[in-house]
Amino acid sequence: MKRSSLSIIRFLVDSTLRLCIASTIFLPPLTHGESPPSAQQILASVRMIEARQQIDLQGQLRQNDVIVPFRLIQNGPLIRYSFTNPDEVLQLRLGQSSSRLDLITDTGTQKFAASKLEEKIRGTSVTYEDLAFKFLYWQTARVLGEENVRTRNCWKLQLRAPSRESQYSNVLLWIDKTGGALMRMEGYDWNAQLAKRFEVVSAQKIDNRWFLKQMRVEELQPGTNHVQSRTYLEIKK
């Protein structure tokens, strides 16, 4: 893949990009009078869920007439994205205190350059930083409350970037209270303007487990609600 203009693939994105809509592990429901979990407790649970997945799926990034196929293989904390035409293999390692994005080549593994993280994946709205999910490790975070996203009851979190190395000054996350899935993300630039929005559109059942089917990634014109570009991250059975 040419390292020019990639957040769940972040978030996609993907983004990140491996977003399982239902899981057997997450925070237990609150009992009457019990205090809600802290933002760091919620984020730790999300990271734990993500690091336990075992999947091998085909997917694509789609923006207008541009379609970028990829293969997603995850073995616990190791997530590998494989692209073709031209070939490129990216490996994301989810650690306890940070994530690491590597480029896999014929000669070995090398850390993905920090200066390249804001570049977009083959002209889509998704950046390499979005793919790395580094915001899940930001220490300055707080719970803003609860909101519904597509009928799912979610924790709403605000996370602040530790430095200007990120394209985002802060991120808002909506995390499914039951399954721990990232249902929506909003990234704000260093002028506090909404720059990008990720949202789960639909899910699908594969081998009796719920997975992301389609996520919409919107890049917004700074200072407005005008959508400059729209990319869809789609997972196939």
C-alpha positions as CSV (number, residue, x, y, z in Angstrom):
1,M,0.0,0.0,0.0
2,K,1.3,3.4,-0.8
3,R,1.8,5.5,2.4
4,S,-0.3,8.4,1.3
5,S,-3.7,9.7,2.1
6,L,-5.6,5.8,6.1
7,S,-9.1,5.9,11.8
8,I,-11.5,1.2,12.8
9,I,-9.5,0.9,8.6
10,R,-10.1,2.2,13.7
11,F,-11.7,2.9,13.7
12,L,-11.6,1.9,12.5
13,V,-10.8,1.9,11.7
14,D,-11.8,0.9,12.0
15,S,-11.0,1.2,13.7
16,T,-9.7,0.5,14.5
17,L,-11.4,-0.9,12.6
18,R,-12.3,-6.4,15.3
19,L,-15.2,-4.6,17.0
20,C,-17.3,-7.4,18.5
21,I,-20.8,-6.2,19.3
22,A,-21.4,-8.8,21.9
23,S,-18.9,-10.4,24.4
24,T,-19.0,-12.6,27.4
25,I,-16.7,-10.3,29.4
26,F,-17.4,-6.7,30.3
27,L,-18.3,-4.7,33.4
28,P,-21.1,-6.2,35.4
29,P,-24.4,-4.3,35.6
30,L,-24.7,-1.7,38.4
31,T,-26.8,-2.4,41.4
32,H,-29.0,0.2,42.9
33,G,-27.0,3.0,44.5
34,E,-23.7,1.7,43.1
35,S,-21.3,4.3,41.6
36,P,-20.7,4.0,37.9
37,P,-17.2,2.7,36.8
38,S,-14.4,5.2,36.1
39,A,-13.4,6.0,32.5
40,Q,-10.1,4.0,33.0
41,Q,-12.1,1.0,34.2
42,I,-14.2,1.1,31.1
43,L,-11.3,1.5,28.8
44,A,-9.4,-1.3,30.5
45,S,-12.4,-3.6,29.9
46,V,-12.5,-2.6,26.3
47,R,-8.8,-3.3,25.8
48,M,-9.2,-6.7,27.5
49,I,-12.1,-7.7,25.2
50,E,-10.2,-6.6,22.1
51,A,-7.1,-8.5,23.2
52,R,-9.0,-11.8,23.5
53,Q,-10.5,-12.0,20.0
54,Q,-9.7,-14.9,17.6
55,I,-10.9,-14.0,14.1
56,D,-10.0,-14.4,10.4
57,L,-12.3,-12.2,8.2
58,Q,-12.3,-10.5,4.8
59,G,-13.3,-6.8,4.6
60,Q,-13.0,-3.7,2.6
61,L,-12.8,0.1,2.8
62,R,-15.2,1.7,0.4
63,Q,-15.3,5.4,-0.6
64,N,-17.3,6.4,-3.6
65,D,-15.8,4.3,-6.5
66,V,-12.7,3.3,-4.5
67,I,-12.7,-0.1,-2.9
68,V,-9.8,-1.3,-0.8
69,P,-10.0,-5.0,0.1
70,F,-8.2,-6.4,3.1
71,R,-7.9,-9.5,5.3
72,L,-8.1,-9.2,9.0
73,I,-6.5,-11.9,11.2
74,Q,-6.4,-11.6,15.0
75,N,-4.8,-13.9,17.4
76,G,-5.3,-12.4,20.8
77,P,-3.4,-9.2,21.2
78,L,-1.9,-9.5,17.7
79,I,-4.0,-8.1,14.8
80,R,-2.8,-8.3,11.2
81,Y,-4.2,-6.3,8.3
82,S,-3.2,-7.6,4.8
83,F,-3.7,-5.5,1.7
84,T,-3.0,-6.3,-2.0
85,N,-2.3,-4.3,-5.2
86,P,0.2,-3.3,-3.9
87,D,0.9,-5.7,-1.1
88,E,1.2,-4.3,2.4
89,V,0.9,-6.0,5.8
90,L,0.3,-4.1,9.0
91,Q,0.5,-5.6,12.5
92,L,-1.1,-4.1,15.6
93,R,0.0,-5.3,19.0
94,L,-2.3,-4.5,21.9
95,G,-0.3,-4.2,25.1
96,Q,-1.4,-3.4,28.6
97,S,-0.3,0.2,28.6
98,S,0.1,1.0,24.9
99,S,-0.4,-0.3,21.3
100,R,2.2,-0.6,18.6
101,L,1.7,-0.5,14.9
102,D,4.3,-2.3,12.8
103,L,5.0,-2.7,9.1
104,I,5.7,-6.3,8.0
105,T,8.1,-6.6,5.1
106,D,10.1,-9.3,3.4
107,T,13.1,-8.4,5.5
108,G,11.3,-8.4,8.9
109,T,9.2,-6.2,11.1
110,Q,9.7,-2.5,11.7
111,K,7.9,0.0,13.8
112,F,5.5,2.2,11.8
113,A,6.9,5.7,11.7
114,A,5.1,8.2,14.0
115,S,5.4,10.9,11.2
116,K,3.2,8.7,9.0
117,L,0.4,8.0,11.4
118,E,-1.8,10.9,10.1
119,E,-1.5,9.7,6.5
120,K,-4.7,8.3,5.0
121,I,-5.0,4.7,3.7
122,R,-5.2,4.8,-0.1
123,G,-7.1,8.0,-0.2
124,T,-9.9,7.0,2.2
125,S,-11.0,8.9,5.4
126,V,-9.2,6.4,7.6
127,T,-5.7,7.2,8.9
128,Y,-3.0,4.9,10.3
129,E,-3.5,6.5,13.7
130,D,-7.1,5.5,13.7
131,L,-6.0,2.0,12.9
132,A,-3.7,1.9,15.9
133,F,-6.4,2.8,18.5
134,K,-3.9,4.7,20.6
135,F,-6.7,6.7,22.2
136,L,-7.8,3.6,24.2
137,Y,-4.6,4.2,26.3
138,W,-4.9,7.9,26.9
139,Q,-4.8,8.5,30.7
140,T,-6.8,11.7,30.9
141,A,-10.4,10.5,30.5
142,R,-13.7,11.0,32.2
143,V,-17.3,9.6,32.0
144,L,-19.7,12.2,30.6
145,G,-22.8,10.1,31.2
146,E,-25.0,7.6,29.3
147,E,-26.5,7.8,25.8
148,N,-28.2,5.5,23.4
149,V,-26.6,4.7,20.0
150,R,-28.8,2.7,17.6
151,T,-30.8,1.3,20.5
152,R,-27.7,0.3,22.5
153,N,-27.2,1.8,25.9
154,C,-23.7,3.3,26.0
155,W,-21.2,5.0,28.3
156,K,-20.1,8.3,26.8
157,L,-16.4,9.1,27.5
158,Q,-14.2,12.0,26.8
159,L,-10.4,11.4,26.3
160,R,-7.7,14.0,26.0
161,A,-4.5,13.5,24.0
162,P,-1.3,13.4,26.1
163,S,0.6,15.4,23.4
164,R,0.3,17.0,20.0
165,E,1.7,13.8,18.4
166,S,-2.0,12.9,17.8
167,Q,-4.1,14.5,15.1
168,Y,-6.9,14.7,17.7
169,S,-6.8,17.0,20.8
170,N,-9.6,15.0,22.3
171,V,-11.9,12.1,21.5
172,L,-15.5,11.3,22.5
173,L,-16.3,7.6,22.7
174,W,-19.7,5.8,23.0
175,I,-19.1,2.3,24.4
176,D,-21.8,-0.4,24.6
177,K,-22.4,-1.0,28.3
178,T,-23.2,-4.6,27.8
179,G,-20.7,-5.9,25.2
180,G,-18.0,-3.2,25.3
181,A,-18.1,-2.4,21.6
182,L,-17.1,1.0,20.3
183,M,-20.4,2.2,18.8
184,R,-19.4,5.7,18.0
185,M,-16.3,7.9,18.0
186,E,-15.8,11.6,17.4
187,G,-12.3,13.1,17.0
188,Y,-11.7,16.8,17.5
189,D,-8.8,18.7,16.1
190,W,-6.5,21.1,18.1
191,N,-8.9,24.0,17.4
192,A,-11.6,21.9,19.2
193,Q,-13.5,21.4,16.0
194,L,-15.1,18.1,15.1
195,A,-12.8,16.5,12.4
196,K,-14.0,13.0,12.1
197,R,-16.9,10.7,13.2
198,F,-17.0,6.9,13.2
199,E,-20.3,5.1,13.8
200,V,-21.4,1.4,13.7
201,V,-24.2,1.1,11.1
202,S,-24.9,-2.6,11.3
203,A,-23.7,-5.9,12.9
204,Q,-23.8,-9.5,11.8
205,K,-23.6,-12.9,13.4
206,I,-20.6,-15.1,12.4
207,D,-20.1,-18.5,14.0
208,N,-22.7,-17.6,16.8
209,R,-20.8,-14.3,17.6
210,W,-21.8,-10.8,16.8
211,F,-19.3,-8.8,14.7
212,L,-19.2,-5.5,12.9
213,K,-20.8,-5.5,9.5
214,Q,-20.6,-1.9,8.4
215,M,-19.1,1.2,10.0
216,R,-19.4,4.7,8.5
217,V,-16.4,7.1,8.8
218,E,-17.1,10.8,8.0
219,E,-14.5,13.4,7.6
220,L,-15.9,16.9,8.4
221,Q,-14.9,20.3,7.2
222,P,-13.4,22.1,10.2
223,G,-15.8,24.5,11.9
224,T,-18.8,23.1,10.1
225,N,-21.0,20.0,10.1
226,H,-20.3,19.6,6.4
227,V,-19.1,16.1,5.5
228,Q,-16.1,16.3,3.2
229,S,-15.8,12.6,2.6
230,R,-17.5,9.4,3.7
231,T,-15.8,6.0,3.9
232,Y,-17.4,2.7,4.8
233,L,-15.6,-0.1,6.6
234,E,-17.3,-3.4,5.7
235,I,-16.7,-6.9,7.1
236,K,-17.8,-9.9,5.0
237,K,-18.7,-13.3,6.3
